[in-house]
């Protein structure tokens, strides 16, 4: 569901600016870190994007992925501080 919502939001913009490569751009921008990196690499090697575009996309994909990882790590640390029984009802 989450991926479908992201794709629905990104595709119209990608269709406007990426033309025939709109689906590629949508998949690149609406999925996770690993797939984004692989998609950017494919786009570069297939000649769909330039070296400069590849560099920007990798920076964005890694930057966004890192933010999600930091958020998850903070949530795990907070849960550990509360202890194993915090929030549980008997």
N, CA, C and O atoms as CSV, one atom per row, in Angstrom:
chain,resi,resn,atom,element,x,y,z
A,1,UNK,N,N,0.825,-1.185,0.000
A,1,UNK,CA,C,0.000,0.000,0.000
A,1,UNK,C,C,0.877,1.258,0.000
A,1,UNK,O,O,0.622,2.212,-0.735
A,2,UNK,N,N,1.910,1.234,0.841
A,2,UNK,CA,C,2.797,2.382,0.946
A,2,UNK,C,C,3.474,2.667,-0.397
A,2,UNK,O,O,3.554,3.820,-0.823
A,3,UNK,N,N,3.956,1.628,-1.054
A,3,UNK,CA,C,4.618,1.790,-2.347
A,3,UNK,C,C,3.647,2.296,-3.407
A,3,UNK,O,O,4.007,3.129,-4.238
A,4,UNK,N,N,2.426,1.795,-3.378
A,4,UNK,CA,C,1.425,2.236,-4.352
A,4,UNK,C,C,1.111,3.719,-4.181
A,4,UNK,O,O,0.973,4.442,-5.168
A,5,UNK,N,N,0.999,4.167,-2.953
A,5,UNK,CA,C,0.729,5.589,-2.697
A,5,UNK,C,C,1.893,6.463,-3.160
A,5,UNK,O,O,1.690,7.513,-3.769
A,6,UNK,N,N,3.104,6.020,-2.868
A,6,UNK,CA,C,4.272,6.783,-3.317
A,6,UNK,C,C,4.318,6.836,-4.839
A,6,UNK,O,O,4.554,7.894,-5.424
A,7,UNK,N,N,4.094,5.703,-5.470
A,7,UNK,CA,C,4.110,5.653,-6.928
A,7,UNK,C,C,3.046,6.542,-7.545
A,7,UNK,O,O,3.298,7.212,-8.547
A,8,UNK,N,N,1.855,6.552,-6.952
A,8,UNK,CA,C,0.769,7.388,-7.467
A,8,UNK,C,C,1.107,8.868,-7.345
A,8,UNK,O,O,0.678,9.675,-8.170
A,9,UNK,N,N,1.858,9.219,-6.339
A,9,UNK,CA,C,2.250,10.615,-6.165
A,9,UNK,C,C,3.384,11.016,-7.104
A,9,UNK,O,O,3.408,12.146,-7.592
A,10,UNK,N,N,4.309,10.119,-7.361
A,10,UNK,CA,C,5.501,10.435,-8.149
A,10,UNK,C,C,5.250,10.324,-9.649
A,10,UNK,O,O,5.773,11.137,-10.411
A,11,UNK,N,N,4.468,9.346,-10.095
A,11,UNK,CA,C,4.328,9.070,-11.526
A,11,UNK,C,C,3.876,10.265,-12.368
A,11,UNK,O,O,4.463,10.510,-13.422
A,12,UNK,N,N,2.853,11.019,-11.945
A,12,UNK,CA,C,2.444,12.154,-12.797
A,12,UNK,C,C,3.578,13.163,-13.030
A,12,UNK,O,O,3.731,13.686,-14.134
A,13,UNK,N,N,4.350,13.425,-12.012
A,13,UNK,CA,C,5.485,14.342,-12.167
A,13,UNK,C,C,6.562,13.728,-13.052
A,13,UNK,O,O,7.139,14.405,-13.903
A,14,UNK,N,N,6.824,12.456,-12.848
A,14,UNK,CA,C,7.839,11.777,-13.657
A,14,UNK,C,C,7.412,11.736,-15.123
A,14,UNK,O,O,8.243,11.897,-16.017
A,15,UNK,N,N,6.134,11.522,-15.368
A,15,UNK,CA,C,5.641,11.477,-16.748
A,15,UNK,C,C,5.845,12.828,-17.432
A,15,UNK,O,O,6.144,12.902,-18.624
A,16,UNK,N,N,5.676,13.883,-16.657
A,16,UNK,CA,C,5.843,15.222,-17.225
A,16,UNK,C,C,7.306,15.523,-17.561
A,16,UNK,O,O,7.597,16.093,-18.612
A,17,UNK,N,N,8.231,15.136,-16.662
A,17,UNK,CA,C,9.626,15.512,-16.853
A,17,UNK,C,C,10.516,14.407,-17.420
A,17,UNK,O,O,11.545,14.703,-18.026
A,18,UNK,N,N,10.147,13.161,-17.237
A,18,UNK,CA,C,11.002,12.074,-17.703
A,18,UNK,C,C,10.495,11.446,-18.999
A,18,UNK,O,O,11.186,10.625,-19.603
A,19,UNK,N,N,9.311,11.822,-19.422
A,19,UNK,CA,C,8.772,11.335,-20.694
A,19,UNK,C,C,8.730,9.824,-20.782
A,19,UNK,O,O,8.061,9.172,-19.980
A,20,UNK,N,N,9.449,9.253,-21.763
A,20,UNK,CA,C,9.372,7.813,-21.973
A,20,UNK,C,C,9.983,6.987,-20.837
A,20,UNK,O,O,9.785,5.774,-20.779
A,21,UNK,N,N,10.706,7.624,-19.956
A,21,UNK,CA,C,11.334,6.916,-18.837
A,21,UNK,C,C,10.604,7.186,-17.517
A,21,UNK,O,O,11.191,7.068,-16.441
A,22,UNK,N,N,9.330,7.547,-17.606
A,22,UNK,CA,C,8.563,7.918,-16.412
A,22,UNK,C,C,8.456,6.768,-15.415
A,22,UNK,O,O,8.589,6.983,-14.211
A,23,UNK,N,N,8.220,5.559,-15.898
A,23,UNK,CA,C,8.090,4.433,-14.966
A,23,UNK,C,C,9.416,4.152,-14.269
A,23,UNK,O,O,9.440,3.868,-13.072
A,24,UNK,N,N,10.506,4.228,-15.002
A,24,UNK,CA,C,11.834,4.059,-14.398
A,24,UNK,C,C,12.052,5.106,-13.307
A,24,UNK,O,O,12.496,4.774,-12.208
A,25,UNK,N,N,11.746,6.350,-13.602
A,25,UNK,CA,C,11.926,7.430,-12.625
A,25,UNK,C,C,11.025,7.224,-11.412
A,25,UNK,O,O,11.435,7.476,-10.279
A,26,UNK,N,N,9.801,6.768,-11.650
A,26,UNK,CA,C,8.868,6.517,-10.549
A,26,UNK,C,C,9.394,5.428,-9.628
A,26,UNK,O,O,9.385,5.591,-8.408
A,27,UNK,N,N,9.850,4.323,-10.195
A,27,UNK,CA,C,10.392,3.239,-9.378
A,27,UNK,C,C,11.623,3.695,-8.610
A,27,UNK,O,O,11.812,3.326,-7.451
A,28,UNK,N,N,12.448,4.489,-9.252
A,28,UNK,CA,C,13.662,4.976,-8.611
A,28,UNK,C,C,13.341,5.838,-7.401
A,28,UNK,O,O,13.983,5.715,-6.358
A,29,UNK,N,N,12.356,6.705,-7.536
A,29,UNK,CA,C,12.079,7.666,-6.470
A,29,UNK,C,C,11.102,7.169,-5.417
A,29,UNK,O,O,11.013,7.773,-4.348
A,30,UNK,N,N,10.372,6.100,-5.673
A,30,UNK,CA,C,9.335,5.697,-4.728
A,30,UNK,C,C,9.647,4.412,-3.966
A,30,UNK,O,O,8.823,3.962,-3.170
A,31,UNK,N,N,10.798,3.820,-4.185
A,31,UNK,CA,C,11.136,2.591,-3.471
A,31,UNK,C,C,12.311,2.817,-2.547
A,31,UNK,O,O,12.791,3.941,-2.405
A,32,UNK,N,N,12.770,1.767,-1.928
A,32,UNK,CA,C,13.783,1.876,-0.895
A,32,UNK,C,C,15.208,2.065,-1.376
A,32,UNK,O,O,15.474,2.168,-2.574
A,33,UNK,N,N,16.095,2.108,-0.437
A,33,UNK,CA,C,17.505,2.397,-0.662
A,33,UNK,C,C,18.159,1.426,-1.647
A,33,UNK,O,O,18.804,1.865,-2.599
A,34,UNK,N,N,18.009,0.149,-1.442
A,34,UNK,CA,C,18.666,-0.835,-2.304
A,34,UNK,C,C,18.152,-0.749,-3.727
A,34,UNK,O,O,18.941,-0.682,-4.670
A,35,UNK,N,N,16.848,-0.749,-3.892
A,35,UNK,CA,C,16.288,-0.701,-5.236
A,35,UNK,C,C,16.606,0.618,-5.908
A,35,UNK,O,O,16.865,0.651,-7.111
A,36,UNK,N,N,16.592,1.711,-5.152
A,36,UNK,CA,C,16.942,3.012,-5.715
A,36,UNK,C,C,18.360,3.045,-6.243
A,36,UNK,O,O,18.620,3.594,-7.314
A,37,UNK,N,N,19.268,2.461,-5.498
A,37,UNK,CA,C,20.668,2.419,-5.927
A,37,UNK,C,C,20.821,1.545,-7.170
A,37,UNK,O,O,21.520,1.925,-8.110
A,38,UNK,N,N,20.186,0.399,-7.184
A,38,UNK,CA,C,20.260,-0.494,-8.340
A,38,UNK,C,C,19.625,0.170,-9.559
A,38,UNK,O,O,20.163,0.075,-10.662
A,39,UNK,N,N,18.501,0.832,-9.377
A,39,UNK,CA,C,17.834,1.506,-10.488
A,39,UNK,C,C,18.693,2.623,-11.063
A,39,UNK,O,O,18.781,2.780,-12.281
A,40,UNK,N,N,19.320,3.391,-10.196
A,40,UNK,CA,C,20.194,4.466,-10.671
A,40,UNK,C,C,21.366,3.892,-11.465
A,40,UNK,O,O,21.748,4.433,-12.503
A,41,UNK,N,N,21.921,2.810,-10.975
A,41,UNK,CA,C,23.031,2.170,-11.680
A,41,UNK,C,C,22.582,1.672,-13.050
A,41,UNK,O,O,23.285,1.863,-14.043
A,42,UNK,N,N,21.415,1.036,-13.105
A,42,UNK,CA,C,20.892,0.570,-14.382
A,42,UNK,C,C,20.663,1.746,-15.331
A,42,UNK,O,O,21.047,1.691,-16.499
A,43,UNK,N,N,20.040,2.800,-14.828
A,43,UNK,CA,C,19.773,3.968,-15.663
A,43,UNK,C,C,21.042,4.568,-16.234
A,43,UNK,O,O,21.073,5.001,-17.386
A,44,UNK,N,N,22.083,4.591,-15.427
A,44,UNK,CA,C,23.359,5.139,-15.890
A,44,UNK,C,C,23.997,4.234,-16.938
A,44,UNK,O,O,24.433,4.710,-17.986
A,45,UNK,N,N,24.054,2.948,-16.664
A,45,UNK,CA,C,24.710,2.038,-17.606
A,45,UNK,C,C,23.914,1.884,-18.900
A,45,UNK,O,O,24.495,1.610,-19.950
A,46,UNK,N,N,22.595,2.056,-18.842
A,46,UNK,CA,C,21.756,1.955,-20.044
A,46,UNK,C,C,21.714,3.273,-20.820
A,46,UNK,O,O,21.126,3.340,-21.900
A,47,UNK,N,N,22.331,4.311,-20.277
A,47,UNK,CA,C,22.348,5.594,-20.962
A,47,UNK,C,C,21.092,6.421,-20.777
A,47,UNK,O,O,20.884,7.398,-21.496
A,48,UNK,N,N,20.245,6.042,-19.819
A,48,UNK,CA,C,19.008,6.778,-19.566
A,48,UNK,C,C,19.308,8.080,-18.824
A,48,UNK,O,O,18.667,9.102,-19.070
A,49,UNK,N,N,20.278,8.038,-17.923
A,49,UNK,CA,C,20.663,9.228,-17.168
A,49,UNK,C,C,22.153,9.498,-17.347
A,49,UNK,O,O,22.923,8.598,-17.683
A,50,UNK,N,N,22.542,10.732,-17.121
A,50,UNK,CA,C,23.946,11.124,-17.248
A,50,UNK,C,C,24.700,10.830,-15.957
A,50,UNK,O,O,24.105,10.465,-14.943
A,51,UNK,N,N,26.021,10.995,-16.013
A,51,UNK,CA,C,26.844,10.800,-14.809
A,51,UNK,C,C,26.438,11.777,-13.712
A,51,UNK,O,O,26.379,11.399,-12.541
A,52,UNK,N,N,26.161,13.021,-14.073
A,52,UNK,CA,C,25.753,14.027,-13.084
A,52,UNK,C,C,24.419,13.640,-12.441
A,52,UNK,O,O,24.261,13.741,-11.225
A,53,UNK,N,N,23.455,13.195,-13.267
A,53,UNK,CA,C,22.162,12.768,-12.728
A,53,UNK,C,C,22.338,11.552,-11.821
A,53,UNK,O,O,21.704,11.458,-10.770
A,54,UNK,N,N,23.193,10.629,-12.228
A,54,UNK,CA,C,23.472,9.445,-11.415
A,54,UNK,C,C,24.011,9.859,-10.049
A,54,UNK,O,O,23.569,9.345,-9.022
A,55,UNK,N,N,24.959,10.781,-10.038
A,55,UNK,CA,C,25.554,11.229,-8.777
A,55,UNK,C,C,24.512,11.858,-7.863
A,55,UNK,O,O,24.477,11.577,-6.665
A,56,UNK,N,N,23.669,12.706,-8.429
A,56,UNK,CA,C,22.631,13.348,-7.622
A,56,UNK,C,C,21.651,12.308,-7.081
A,56,UNK,O,O,21.287,12.352,-5.906
A,57,UNK,N,N,21.226,11.379,-7.929
A,57,UNK,CA,C,20.274,10.359,-7.494
A,57,UNK,C,C,20.845,9.485,-6.376
A,57,UNK,O,O,20.147,9.172,-5.411
A,58,UNK,N,N,22.104,9.096,-6.507
A,58,UNK,CA,C,22.716,8.273,-5.457
A,58,UNK,C,C,22.779,9.050,-4.144
A,58,UNK,O,O,22.496,8.501,-3.080
A,59,UNK,N,N,23.150,10.325,-4.222
A,59,UNK,CA,C,23.200,11.145,-3.001
A,59,UNK,C,C,21.818,11.243,-2.356
A,59,UNK,O,O,21.695,11.137,-1.136
A,60,UNK,N,N,20.786,11.445,-3.162
A,60,UNK,CA,C,19.429,11.552,-2.630
A,60,UNK,C,C,18.966,10.220,-2.044
A,60,UNK,O,O,18.425,10.182,-0.939
A,61,UNK,N,N,19.176,9.135,-2.773
A,61,UNK,CA,C,18.741,7.812,-2.307
A,61,UNK,C,C,19.429,7.463,-0.988
A,61,UNK,O,O,18.774,7.015,-0.046
A,62,UNK,N,N,20.740,7.665,-0.917
A,62,UNK,CA,C,21.480,7.337,0.299
A,62,UNK,C,C,21.089,8.286,1.426
A,62,UNK,O,O,20.945,7.861,2.573
A,63,UNK,N,N,20.917,9.562,1.110
A,63,UNK,CA,C,20.521,10.532,2.134
A,63,UNK,C,C,19.168,10.229,2.733
A,63,UNK,O,O,18.995,10.301,3.950
A,64,UNK,N,N,18.203,9.888,1.892
A,64,UNK,CA,C,16.869,9.558,2.391
A,64,UNK,C,C,16.869,8.240,3.152
A,64,UNK,O,O,16.205,8.109,4.180
A,65,UNK,N,N,17.606,7.278,2.653
A,65,UNK,CA,C,17.698,5.990,3.345
A,65,UNK,C,C,18.357,6.131,4.696
A,65,UNK,O,O,17.939,5.499,5.666
A,66,UNK,N,N,19.383,6.953,4.768
A,66,UNK,CA,C,20.064,7.181,6.039
A,66,UNK,C,C,19.157,7.825,7.065
A,66,UNK,O,O,19.243,7.523,8.255
A,67,UNK,N,N,18.279,8.720,6.605
A,67,UNK,CA,C,17.339,9.361,7.526
A,67,UNK,C,C,16.396,8.353,8.142
A,67,UNK,O,O,16.121,8.407,9.341
A,68,UNK,N,N,15.897,7.434,7.334
A,68,UNK,CA,C,14.995,6.402,7.849
A,68,UNK,C,C,15.728,5.493,8.825
A,68,UNK,O,O,15.161,5.095,9.842
A,69,UNK,N,N,16.975,5.162,8.531
A,69,UNK,CA,C,17.750,4.321,9.433
A,69,UNK,C,C,17.992,5.025,10.766
A,69,UNK,O,O,17.932,4.394,11.821
A,70,UNK,N,N,18.264,6.322,10.722
A,70,UNK,CA,C,18.465,7.067,11.966
A,70,UNK,C,C,17.191,7.084,12.799
A,70,UNK,O,O,17.246,6.951,14.021
A,71,UNK,N,N,16.040,7.248,12.143
A,71,UNK,CA,C,14.769,7.255,12.852
A,71,UNK,C,C,14.510,5.900,13.515
A,71,UNK,O,O,14.067,5.839,14.661
A,72,UNK,N,N,14.788,4.818,12.788
A,72,UNK,CA,C,14.599,3.480,13.347
A,72,UNK,C,C,15.536,3.252,14.518
A,72,UNK,O,O,15.132,2.699,15.542
A,73,UNK,N,N,16.786,3.675,14.374
A,73,UNK,CA,C,17.767,3.487,15.445
A,73,UNK,C,C,17.348,4.256,16.689
A,73,UNK,O,O,17.490,3.750,17.802
A,74,UNK,N,N,16.836,5.464,16.519
A,74,UNK,CA,C,16.385,6.259,17.663
A,74,UNK,C,C,15.210,5.576,18.360
A,74,UNK,O,O,15.137,5.578,19.589
A,75,UNK,N,N,14.291,4.994,17.589
A,75,UNK,CA,C,13.147,4.294,18.185
A,75,UNK,C,C,13.606,3.069,18.961
A,75,UNK,O,O,13.076,2.784,20.034
A,76,UNK,N,N,14.583,2.343,18.432
A,76,UNK,CA,C,15.102,1.159,19.131
A,76,UNK,C,C,15.792,1.580,20.426
A,76,UNK,O,O,15.594,0.950,21.465
A,77,UNK,N,N,16.600,2.641,20.373
A,77,UNK,CA,C,17.273,3.118,21.594
A,77,UNK,C,C,16.253,3.541,22.649
A,77,UNK,O,O,16.427,3.247,23.832
A,78,UNK,N,N,15.191,4.231,22.228
A,78,UNK,CA,C,14.158,4.661,23.175
A,78,UNK,C,C,13.467,3.460,23.806
A,78,UNK,O,O,13.179,3.466,25.003
A,79,UNK,N,N,13.200,2.434,23.013
A,79,UNK,CA,C,12.555,1.231,23.545
A,79,UNK,C,C,13.460,0.535,24.556
A,79,UNK,O,O,12.977,0.033,25.572
A,80,UNK,N,N,14.758,0.498,24.292
A,80,UNK,CA,C,15.684,-0.139,25.224
A,80,UNK,C,C,15.779,0.651,26.528
A,80,UNK,O,O,15.914,0.061,27.600
A,81,UNK,N,N,15.711,1.964,26.445
A,81,UNK,CA,C,15.768,2.792,27.668
A,81,UNK,C,C,14.542,2.546,28.545
A,81,UNK,O,O,14.646,2.568,29.771
A,82,UNK,N,N,13.385,2.313,27.927
A,82,UNK,CA,C,12.157,2.070,28.684
A,82,UNK,C,C,12.203,0.708,29.377
A,82,UNK,O,O,11.541,0.510,30.396
A,83,UNK,N,N,12.950,-0.195,28.849
A,83,UNK,CA,C,13.048,-1.515,29.443
A,83,UNK,C,C,12.105,-2.508,28.796
A,83,UNK,O,O,11.209,-2.121,28.046
A,84,UNK,N,N,12.303,-3.799,29.084
A,84,UNK,CA,C,11.531,-4.834,28.410
A,84,UNK,C,C,10.054,-4.860,28.785
A,84,UNK,O,O,9.239,-5.356,28.007
A,85,UNK,N,N,9.686,-4.343,29.949
A,85,UNK,CA,C,8.291,-4.407,30.392
A,85,UNK,C,C,7.519,-3.109,30.155
A,85,UNK,O,O,6.318,-3.057,30.417
A,86,UNK,N,N,8.171,-2.081,29.676
A,86,UNK,CA,C,7.512,-0.783,29.480
A,86,UNK,C,C,6.407,-0.917,28.440
A,86,UNK,O,O,6.602,-1.506,27.377
A,87,UNK,N,N,5.250,-0.363,28.766
A,87,UNK,CA,C,4.147,-0.360,27.815
A,87,UNK,C,C,3.352,-1.649,27.767
A,87,UNK,O,O,2.371,-1.728,27.028
A,88,UNK,N,N,3.736,-2.654,28.522
A,88,UNK,CA,C,3.013,-3.928,28.504
A,88,UNK,C,C,2.009,-3.947,29.644
A,88,UNK,O,O,2.250,-3.395,30.718
A,89,UNK,N,N,0.895,-4.582,29.393
A,89,UNK,CA,C,-0.107,-4.768,30.456
A,89,UNK,C,C,-0.126,-6.236,30.828
A,89,UNK,O,O,0.069,-7.110,29.984
A,90,UNK,N,N,-0.359,-6.490,32.077
A,90,UNK,CA,C,-0.312,-7.870,32.554
A,90,UNK,C,C,-1.565,-8.630,32.322
A,90,UNK,O,O,-1.650,-9.805,32.680
